[in-house]
Structure formats: C-alpha cells, structure tokens
C-alpha cells in the first residue's frame, strides 16, 4: 500500500538524498505502523518529536492505511 511520509523543518534532512521537498511516497506492507515507518527515517520516537497521522496525534502503534500521510517535526519548547 502507498503512504506519504512528510518530514518537516529539521527532520527534512532525514529523507533520502535527492528527495525534492519534504514528502516522499513509500510502498509499505499492510500492518506497518506509524512507529515502524518513522523508525526507517531515524525520527526520534520520544518527546522531542511531534508525529501525526493524517493531521492527528495517534498512538505510535497505529497501523497505516493506503493513502495515509504520516508527518513528523521537532517539538519546540517555549519559555
């Protein structure tokens, strides 16, 4: 199934070399989770990251569906 991975701001550098923009399409097996796909790009899977699925915060063990967009960016702390 085909999904979109969008890595924003400083995470854009985690995309494969030659990627144009900040979005890449991937063909992943059914049952692949948000966590598994983000781990492929070495996105930190802790409180330093904001990870969204179709614009919503979901548990990292949420399975992806065909056409989904998973996005990640660095959490910004204010003071």
Buried (B, 14 or more C-beta within 10 A) or exposed (E): BEBBBBBBEEBBEBBEEEBEEBBBEBEBEEEBBBBBBBEEBEBBBEEEBBBBBEEEEBEBEBBBEEEBBBBBBBEEEEE
